[in-house]
């Protein structure tokens, strides 16, 4: 092969190699730029409020075994449930303009509420506590409420320096549309406790959970 022709062939091969290298580099850069990042986890849905108390007839009283005599009224300050490693402050809250129980603001996900229209925990009657199961930023105070076993202790620290200890009778889940207000809110002669949060699945159309989780307990000790 004449020298001039060999030089032309070599030059053509060098140009082709350079073009292939350029295409490979462009492809690598493009893949590095447009590779999708993992999607962040979806935020937890905000919890809806517990149903409002209704003027239903009171449920019949059933004395609980080992019940302690009721205490004098005193504002509750903190709640502790060792079974789920929960300790939380209690805020004294009422109802909003629509008659629904108020809950702590989302900025305080680790706080629960004592509904001040109900008896103080330890006094005669059914004291009612409520709190979020989650907020837009994650889990909240009663995230694990449904896991509390029967027989577990719930301790309420009170303003008078005493601690009222309740024993859990049961934890039940009710459809929100059939919430048994007469069972939850009805007056009782003994000192009892109800803790309410949301459960089930989140209904995006109605912006609320489908169920409510309710813990039932009775006073068994005080010191």
C-alpha positions as CSV (number, residue, x, y, z in Angstrom):
1,X,0.0,0.0,0.0
2,X,1.5,3.4,-1.0
3,X,2.6,5.6,2.0
4,X,0.1,8.3,1.2
5,X,-2.9,5.9,1.3
6,X,-1.7,4.4,4.6
7,X,-1.6,7.9,6.1
8,X,-5.2,8.5,5.0
9,X,-6.5,5.3,6.4
10,X,-4.7,5.9,9.8
11,X,-6.1,9.4,9.9
12,X,-9.7,8.1,9.3
13,X,-9.3,5.5,12.0
14,X,-8.1,8.2,14.5
15,X,-11.1,10.4,13.7
16,X,-13.5,7.5,14.1
17,X,-12.0,6.5,17.5
18,X,-12.3,10.1,18.7
19,X,-15.9,10.3,17.7
20,X,-16.8,7.0,19.5
21,X,-15.0,8.3,22.6
22,X,-17.0,11.5,22.5
23,X,-20.3,9.7,22.2
24,X,-19.4,7.4,25.2
25,X,-18.5,10.4,27.3
26,X,-21.7,12.3,26.4
27,X,-23.8,9.2,27.3
28,X,-22.0,8.8,30.7
29,X,-22.5,12.5,31.6
30,X,-26.2,12.4,30.5
31,X,-26.8,9.3,32.7
32,X,-25.2,11.0,35.7
33,X,-27.3,14.1,35.3
34,X,-30.7,12.6,34.7
35,X,-30.5,9.6,37.0
36,X,-33.6,9.8,39.2
37,X,-33.0,10.3,43.0
38,X,-34.9,8.0,45.4
39,X,-38.3,9.5,46.3
40,X,-38.5,10.8,49.8
41,X,-40.9,8.9,52.1
42,X,-44.4,10.3,52.1
43,X,-45.2,12.3,55.3
44,X,-47.6,10.8,57.8
45,X,-51.2,11.9,57.4
46,X,-52.6,14.3,60.0
47,X,-54.9,12.7,62.5
48,X,-58.5,13.7,62.7
49,X,-60.2,14.6,65.9
50,X,-62.1,12.2,68.2
51,X,-65.9,12.4,67.8
52,X,-67.8,14.9,69.9
53,X,-69.6,13.7,73.1
54,X,-73.3,13.1,72.4
55,X,-76.3,13.1,74.8
56,X,-76.7,9.3,74.7
57,X,-78.1,7.3,77.6
58,X,-75.4,6.2,80.1
59,X,-74.0,2.7,79.8
60,X,-74.8,0.4,82.7
61,X,-72.0,0.4,85.4
62,X,-70.0,-2.8,85.9
63,X,-67.6,-2.6,88.9
64,X,-64.1,-3.6,88.0
65,X,-62.1,-6.0,90.2
66,X,-59.6,-4.4,92.5
67,X,-61.0,-0.9,92.0
68,X,-59.6,1.9,94.2
69,X,-61.8,4.4,95.9
70,X,-62.1,7.6,93.9
71,X,-59.8,10.5,94.7
72,X,-60.5,14.2,95.1
73,X,-60.3,16.2,91.9
74,X,-56.9,17.4,90.8
75,X,-55.6,18.6,87.5
76,X,-53.5,16.0,85.6
77,X,-50.0,16.9,84.5
78,X,-48.4,13.9,82.9
79,X,-49.2,10.4,81.7
80,X,-46.9,7.4,81.7
81,X,-47.6,3.9,80.1
82,X,-44.6,1.7,80.7
83,X,-45.8,-1.0,78.4
84,X,-45.2,1.2,75.4
85,X,-42.5,3.4,76.9
86,X,-44.7,6.5,76.9
87,X,-44.3,9.5,79.0
88,X,-46.0,12.7,77.9
89,X,-47.3,16.0,79.3
90,X,-51.0,16.6,79.5
91,X,-52.7,19.9,78.4
92,X,-56.1,20.9,79.7
93,X,-58.1,21.5,76.6
94,X,-61.8,22.0,75.8
95,X,-63.8,21.9,72.6
96,X,-63.6,24.0,69.5
97,X,-66.3,26.2,67.8
98,X,-67.9,23.0,66.3
99,X,-68.1,21.2,69.7
100,X,-65.2,18.8,68.8
101,X,-62.5,18.0,71.4
102,X,-59.4,20.1,71.0
103,X,-56.1,18.4,70.5
104,X,-52.5,19.6,71.1
105,X,-51.1,21.6,68.1
106,X,-49.1,19.6,65.5
107,X,-46.0,21.5,66.8
108,X,-46.4,19.5,70.1
109,X,-46.8,15.9,68.7
110,X,-45.6,14.3,72.0
111,X,-48.2,16.0,74.2
112,X,-51.7,14.7,75.0
113,X,-54.9,16.4,76.1
114,X,-57.1,16.0,79.1
115,X,-60.6,17.1,78.1
116,X,-61.4,19.5,81.0
117,X,-65.2,19.0,80.5
118,X,-64.7,15.5,81.9
119,X,-63.6,14.5,85.4
120,X,-60.0,14.8,86.4
121,X,-58.3,11.3,86.3
122,X,-58.8,9.6,89.6
123,X,-62.0,11.5,90.5
124,X,-65.4,9.8,90.2
125,X,-66.4,9.4,86.6
126,X,-64.8,8.7,83.3
127,X,-61.8,11.0,82.6
128,X,-61.1,11.4,78.9
129,X,-57.6,11.9,77.4
130,X,-57.1,12.3,73.7
131,X,-54.1,12.8,71.3
132,X,-52.8,12.4,67.8
133,X,-51.7,9.1,66.4
134,X,-49.5,11.0,63.9
135,X,-49.0,14.5,62.4
136,X,-47.8,15.7,59.0
137,X,-44.2,15.3,60.3
138,X,-44.4,11.8,61.7
139,X,-45.5,9.7,64.7
140,X,-47.3,11.3,67.6
141,X,-48.0,10.6,71.2
142,X,-50.5,7.7,70.9
143,X,-48.9,6.0,67.9
144,X,-48.6,2.7,69.9
145,X,-51.9,3.0,71.9
146,X,-53.4,0.0,70.2
147,X,-50.5,-2.2,71.4
148,X,-51.2,-1.6,75.1
149,X,-52.2,-5.0,76.6
150,X,-55.0,-5.6,79.1
151,X,-53.6,-5.4,82.6
152,X,-51.0,-2.8,81.8
153,X,-50.6,0.2,84.1
154,X,-51.4,3.8,83.2
155,X,-50.0,6.4,85.7
156,X,-51.3,10.0,85.8
157,X,-49.3,12.5,87.8
158,X,-51.6,15.2,89.3
159,X,-51.2,18.7,90.5
160,X,-51.8,17.8,94.2
161,X,-48.6,15.7,94.1
162,X,-50.4,12.3,93.9
163,X,-50.1,9.7,91.2
164,X,-53.3,7.9,90.1
165,X,-52.6,4.4,88.7
166,X,-55.1,2.8,86.4
167,X,-55.2,-0.8,85.1
168,X,-56.1,-1.3,81.5
169,X,-59.3,-3.3,81.0
170,X,-59.2,-3.4,77.2
171,X,-58.3,-1.5,74.1
172,X,-60.9,-1.5,71.3
173,X,-61.2,-0.1,67.8
174,X,-64.5,1.3,66.6
175,X,-65.5,2.5,63.2
176,X,-65.6,6.3,63.2
177,X,-69.1,6.2,61.8
178,X,-70.4,4.1,64.7
179,X,-68.4,5.6,67.6
180,X,-70.1,4.5,70.9
181,X,-70.3,7.8,72.7
182,X,-72.5,6.4,75.4
183,X,-69.9,3.8,76.3
184,X,-66.9,6.2,76.1
185,X,-68.3,9.4,77.6
186,X,-71.1,8.3,79.9
187,X,-70.7,9.1,83.6
188,X,-69.6,6.3,86.0
189,X,-69.7,6.1,89.8
190,X,-66.2,4.7,89.9
191,X,-62.9,6.4,88.8
192,X,-62.3,5.3,85.2
193,X,-60.1,6.5,82.3
194,X,-60.6,6.6,78.6
195,X,-57.8,7.4,76.1
196,X,-58.8,8.1,72.5
197,X,-56.8,8.4,69.3
198,X,-57.3,7.6,65.6
199,X,-56.9,4.3,63.9
200,X,-57.7,2.3,60.8
201,X,-56.7,3.8,57.5
202,X,-56.6,7.4,56.4
203,X,-59.5,8.6,54.2
204,X,-58.0,11.1,51.8
205,X,-61.4,12.2,50.6
206,X,-62.8,13.1,54.0
207,X,-59.4,14.0,55.6
208,X,-59.9,11.7,58.6
209,X,-59.1,8.2,59.8
210,X,-61.7,5.5,59.4
211,X,-61.6,4.3,63.0
212,X,-61.0,5.3,66.6
213,X,-58.9,3.5,69.1
214,X,-60.1,3.7,72.7
215,X,-58.3,2.5,75.8
216,X,-60.5,1.6,78.9
217,X,-59.0,1.5,82.4
218,X,-60.1,1.8,86.0
219,X,-58.4,3.2,89.1
220,X,-56.5,0.6,91.1
221,X,-54.0,2.5,93.2
222,X,-53.0,6.0,94.3
223,X,-50.0,7.3,96.2
